Structure formats: C-alpha cells, structure tokens
C-alpha cells in the first residue's frame, strides 16, 4: 500500500513518468481506505467483507499492472538517434571488426 507513494516520489523529477506519478498518488490512499473498509467490515458485517477484500485487491493489483505495462513499453529512440553522427568517417573505410581504423592500402610498399 505504501509502494505507490514511494514510486510517486521517485517519479517526481522525470517528465515521462508524470502521468503515473499522479495515478500512484491517488492509488495509495484509495488502497489504504479500501483496506480499512475491509478490516472494519469483517467485524461489523462479515457478509460484505469478501467483496471489500476483492475490491481492495483489485485496486492494488491494477496499480501493479499499470506500472508493469509502463515499464514494458519501449523507450523512445530519439536520444540514440541524436548521438549518432551522420557525417562519413574521415579516415575512410574501416576494417572488419575495427571501428575507425583505416584498412591497409595496397598501392605501394609500406612506409618504413
């Protein structure tokens, strides 16, 4: 029941998680209220306790599923695209398995 509040605090500085932060802030007190309702109903009206227990469990599990679905979404690739250079390599073609190392030329004898 406290996990949504802990995660909401962690999501505070990340703009990509702002929607889930708000949902987490709402889910925590809602889950706590449903849990208290379940506890009191089990002693006052035991016939309804099972229903309140299932509603409480559904609220908690829904938050877990929403968090898992958000984590399973692929990350945006815009950071990866910006970090790659579109300019050709100034050293010419590269050898197999060696990035940025020029291939040896066969134009003449090697330099000594």
Secondary structure as UniProt FT lines:
FT   HELIX           3..10
FT   TURN            11..13
FT   HELIX           15..17
FT   HELIX           18..44
FT   HELIX           46..72
FT   HELIX           78..83
FT   TURN            90..91
FT   TURN            96..97
FT   TURN            99..100
//
